Amino acid sequence: MALAASFTLACPSLSLSSRTRISSSGSCYPLRCSIQNSSLSVSVPDTTISKCNETLSAIQNSGIIACLRAESAELAFEAARAALNGGITVLEIVMSNPGVFEVLQQLVHEYPTKIIGVGTVLNLEDAKHAMSHGAKFLLSPAMVMGILDDVSCSKALYIPGAMTPTEILSAFSSGAKMIKVYPVSALGGIQYIAALKKPFPHIPLIASQGITVDLVGEYIAHGATSVVLSDAIFSKKAMGERNFETIYQLSRSAASQAIEAVERCYREP
């Protein structure tokens, strides 16, 4: 395949030219990807990898992933709609949701420009079902080698979970382009992310577990590429009362704060 390209890609995880922002205070140095002044010509374009990289970039630029758990397919669908209408651009539907694949397929159809994926994917069979129903990314609480080996970046973006520096480096070296640090709050929260970014400034890390909206900016400032918000958006009270207006408002607030945090890091010299 003949390939001629002229572009600048700020993303070490894609093994091309890199640009990482690190401050002496340890603030505002999450990895961000962007393509500037692109001029790309290919005889047979690899659209699957292009879409995967678009998903990676969208997650980085959004700053948050909204994580949805619900007791019924109907509740999951309505809560997801409230969040997406409120400004959430990246949504994770957890495997334990009843009718998870049907909900996923309907949301992908209704919101084609949003980045919707499936979380707590523990085996290749579930991964394949998720992708066949339109999932643009897959999340796991640990690294599932069967998924990483099969999925790579040709079908969907696979984001494995890791806890220790050894696990993070192993996942990245095995081909993961982005890694979820879980359970981050139990491991030290913001300070743990900041500590991890010292040896791993080139690895995009997603902070996950127990994060509230007011901490989103701090996580991003200290190195998280994105954070996962669950109860902070889909609160148990709002879900129990089917109060979708509250979910909508929580989503607006979370999305706004995340975008501001990302923009601050872009602006910081």
C-alpha positions as CSV (number, residue, x, y, z in Angstrom):
1,M,0.0,0.0,0.0
2,A,1.4,3.4,-1.0
3,L,1.3,5.9,1.8
4,A,2.3,9.5,1.6
5,A,1.6,11.7,4.7
6,S,2.5,15.0,6.1
7,F,1.2,15.7,9.6
8,T,2.0,16.4,13.2
9,L,0.5,14.1,15.7
10,A,0.9,14.8,19.4
11,C,0.4,11.3,20.7
12,P,3.3,9.1,21.8
13,S,0.9,6.2,22.2
14,L,0.6,6.0,18.5
15,S,4.4,5.7,18.1
16,L,4.7,8.9,16.0
17,S,6.1,12.3,16.9
18,S,5.2,13.2,20.4
19,R,4.7,16.3,22.5
20,T,4.1,16.1,26.2
21,R,3.5,19.0,28.6
22,I,5.2,18.7,32.0
23,S,5.3,21.4,34.6
24,S,7.7,21.5,37.5
25,S,4.7,21.6,39.9
26,G,3.4,18.4,38.5
27,S,0.3,20.1,37.0
28,C,-1.3,20.0,33.6
29,Y,0.6,17.4,31.8
30,P,-2.0,14.9,30.5
31,L,-1.3,13.5,27.1
32,R,-3.4,15.1,24.3
33,C,-3.6,14.1,20.7
34,S,-4.2,16.4,17.8
35,I,-3.6,16.3,14.1
36,Q,-2.5,19.7,12.6
37,N,-2.2,20.8,9.0
38,S,-3.0,17.3,7.8
39,S,-2.3,16.2,4.2
40,L,-2.8,12.5,3.9
41,S,-2.9,10.4,0.8
42,V,-3.4,6.7,0.7
43,S,-4.2,4.2,-2.0
44,V,-6.3,2.1,0.4
45,P,-7.3,4.1,3.5
46,D,-7.5,2.2,6.7
47,T,-10.7,3.7,8.0
48,T,-10.9,1.3,11.0
49,I,-7.7,2.5,12.5
50,S,-8.7,6.1,11.7
51,K,-12.0,5.7,13.6
52,C,-10.1,4.1,16.5
53,N,-7.8,7.1,16.7
54,E,-10.8,9.5,16.5
55,T,-12.2,7.7,19.5
56,L,-9.0,8.1,21.4
57,S,-8.8,11.8,20.6
58,A,-12.5,12.3,21.6
59,I,-12.0,10.7,25.0
60,Q,-8.9,12.9,25.6
61,N,-10.7,16.1,24.5
62,S,-13.8,15.4,26.5
63,G,-12.0,14.9,29.8
64,I,-14.7,12.6,31.2
65,I,-16.4,9.3,30.5
66,A,-19.9,8.9,32.0
67,C,-20.3,5.4,33.4
68,L,-23.9,4.1,33.4
69,R,-25.4,1.3,35.5
70,A,-29.1,0.8,35.6
71,E,-31.6,-1.8,36.9
72,S,-33.5,-2.1,33.6
73,A,-32.9,-1.5,29.9
74,E,-35.6,1.2,29.8
75,L,-34.0,3.1,32.7
76,A,-30.6,2.8,31.2
77,F,-31.8,4.2,27.9
78,E,-33.6,7.2,29.4
79,A,-30.8,8.0,31.7
80,A,-28.3,7.8,28.9
81,R,-30.4,10.1,26.8
82,A,-30.5,12.6,29.6
83,A,-26.7,12.5,30.0
84,L,-26.0,12.7,26.3
85,N,-28.5,15.6,25.8
86,G,-26.8,17.3,28.8
87,G,-23.5,17.5,27.0
88,I,-21.8,14.1,27.7
89,T,-19.9,13.1,24.6
90,V,-18.4,9.8,25.9
91,L,-20.6,7.2,27.5
92,E,-19.8,3.9,29.0
93,I,-22.6,1.3,29.4
94,V,-21.6,-1.3,31.9
95,M,-22.0,-5.0,31.0
96,S,-24.3,-5.7,34.0
97,N,-27.0,-3.4,32.6
98,P,-30.0,-5.5,31.4
99,G,-30.2,-5.5,27.6
100,V,-26.9,-3.8,27.4
101,F,-26.3,-4.6,23.7
102,E,-29.8,-3.5,22.7
103,V,-29.5,-0.2,24.6
104,L,-26.1,0.3,23.0
105,Q,-27.4,-0.3,19.5
106,Q,-30.3,2.1,20.0
107,L,-28.2,4.8,21.4
108,V,-25.6,4.5,18.7
109,H,-28.4,4.9,16.1
110,E,-29.9,7.9,17.9
111,Y,-26.6,9.6,18.7
112,P,-24.2,8.8,15.8
113,T,-21.8,11.6,16.7
114,K,-21.3,10.5,20.3
115,I,-18.7,8.1,21.5
116,I,-20.5,5.2,23.1
117,G,-18.8,2.0,24.4
118,V,-19.2,-0.8,26.9
119,G,-17.5,-1.3,30.3
120,T,-16.5,-4.2,32.5
121,V,-15.9,-6.3,29.5
122,L,-14.2,-9.4,30.8
123,N,-14.0,-11.8,27.9
124,L,-13.6,-11.8,24.1
125,E,-17.1,-13.0,23.5
126,D,-18.7,-10.0,25.2
127,A,-16.2,-7.8,23.4
128,K,-17.3,-9.1,20.0
129,H,-21.0,-8.7,20.9
130,A,-20.3,-5.1,22.0
131,M,-18.5,-4.3,18.8
132,S,-21.1,-5.9,16.6
133,H,-23.7,-3.6,18.2
134,G,-21.7,-0.5,17.6
135,A,-19.4,0.0,20.6
136,K,-16.5,2.4,19.7
137,F,-14.5,1.5,22.8
138,L,-14.3,-1.3,25.4
139,L,-13.3,-0.9,29.1
140,S,-12.1,-3.5,31.5
141,P,-11.1,-3.3,35.2
142,A,-8.0,-5.4,34.4
143,M,-6.0,-6.3,31.3
144,V,-7.7,-9.1,29.3
145,M,-5.0,-10.3,26.9
146,G,-7.5,-12.1,24.7
147,I,-9.3,-8.9,24.0
148,L,-6.2,-6.8,23.6
149,D,-4.7,-9.4,21.1
150,D,-7.9,-9.7,19.1
151,V,-9.3,-6.1,19.1
152,S,-6.1,-4.0,18.9
153,C,-7.1,-0.7,17.2
154,S,-8.6,-2.2,14.1
155,K,-12.1,-2.7,15.4
156,A,-12.6,-0.6,18.5
157,L,-10.4,1.1,21.1
158,Y,-9.7,-1.3,24.0
159,I,-8.8,0.3,27.3
160,P,-7.6,-2.2,29.9
161,G,-7.5,-1.5,33.6
162,A,-4.4,-1.5,35.7
163,M,-3.5,-0.8,39.3
164,T,0.3,-0.9,39.7
165,P,3.2,0.7,37.7
166,T,4.1,-2.8,36.6
167,E,0.6,-3.5,35.3
168,I,0.4,-0.1,33.5
169,L,3.8,-0.6,31.8
170,S,2.8,-4.1,30.8
171,A,-0.5,-3.1,29.3
172,F,1.1,-0.2,27.4
173,S,4.0,-2.4,26.1
174,S,1.4,-5.0,25.0
175,G,-0.2,-2.4,22.7
176,A,-2.8,-0.6,24.8
177,K,-3.1,3.1,23.7
178,M,-4.8,4.2,26.9
179,I,-5.1,2.6,30.3
180,K,-7.6,2.9,33.1
181,V,-6.2,3.3,36.6
182,Y,-8.6,1.4,38.9
183,P,-9.5,1.7,41.7
184,V,-7.9,5.1,41.8
185,S,-9.5,6.5,44.9
186,A,-8.5,3.5,47.0
187,L,-5.0,3.9,45.8
188,G,-4.5,7.5,46.7
189,G,-6.6,9.4,44.2
190,I,-5.1,12.5,42.6
191,Q,-1.7,12.1,44.3
192,Y,-1.5,8.5,42.9
193,I,-2.1,9.8,39.3
194,A,0.5,12.5,39.8
195,A,3.0,10.0,41.1
196,L,2.4,7.7,38.1
197,K,2.8,10.4,35.6
198,K,6.4,11.0,36.7
199,P,7.7,7.8,35.2
200,F,5.0,7.5,32.7
201,P,4.4,11.0,31.1
202,H,3.9,9.3,27.7
203,I,1.1,7.0,28.8
204,P,-2.5,8.3,28.7
205,L,-4.2,7.4,32.0
206,I,-7.9,7.4,32.8
207,A,-8.7,7.8,36.5
208,S,-11.6,5.6,37.6
209,Q,-13.6,4.9,40.8
210,G,-15.1,7.2,43.4
211,I,-14.5,10.5,41.6
212,T,-16.8,13.5,42.2
213,V,-17.4,16.4,39.8
214,D,-15.5,18.9,41.9
215,L,-12.3,16.8,41.5
216,V,-12.4,16.5,37.8
217,G,-10.2,19.5,37.2
218,E,-7.6,18.4,39.8
219,Y,-7.3,15.0,38.3
220,I,-6.8,16.4,34.8
221,A,-4.3,19.1,36.1
222,H,-2.3,16.4,37.8
223,G,-2.0,14.1,34.7
224,A,-5.2,12.2,34.1
225,T,-6.1,12.3,30.4
226,S,-9.8,11.7,31.4
227,V,-11.8,10.6,34.4
228,V,-14.7,8.2,34.8
229,L,-17.8,9.6,36.5
230,S,-20.5,7.2,37.6
231,D,-22.6,8.2,40.6
232,A,-21.5,11.8,40.1
233,I,-23.7,11.9,37.0
234,F,-26.1,8.9,37.5
235,S,-26.7,9.5,41.2
236,K,-28.5,6.7,43.0
237,K,-31.2,9.1,44.1
238,A,-31.9,10.4,40.6
239,M,-31.9,7.0,39.1
240,G,-34.2,5.6,41.8
241,E,-36.6,8.5,41.3
242,R,-36.2,8.4,37.5
243,N,-35.3,12.1,37.8
244,F,-33.8,12.6,34.3
245,E,-33.8,16.4,34.7
246,T,-31.3,16.0,37.5
247,I,-29.1,13.7,35.4
248,Y,-29.3,16.2,32.6
249,Q,-28.2,19.0,34.9
250,L,-25.4,17.0,36.5
251,S,-24.2,16.1,33.0
252,R,-24.1,19.7,31.9
253,S,-22.1,20.7,35.0
254,A,-19.6,17.8,34.6
255,A,-19.1,18.3,30.9
256,S,-18.5,22.0,31.4
257,Q,-16.0,21.6,34.2
258,A,-14.1,18.9,32.3
259,I,-13.9,21.0,29.1
260,E,-12.6,24.0,31.2
261,A,-10.0,21.8,32.8
262,V,-8.8,20.4,29.5
263,E,-8.6,23.9,28.0
264,R,-6.6,25.2,31.0
265,C,-4.0,22.5,30.3
266,Y,-3.8,23.4,26.7
267,R,-3.3,27.1,27.6
268,E,-0.7,26.5,30.2
269,P,2.8,27.3,28.9
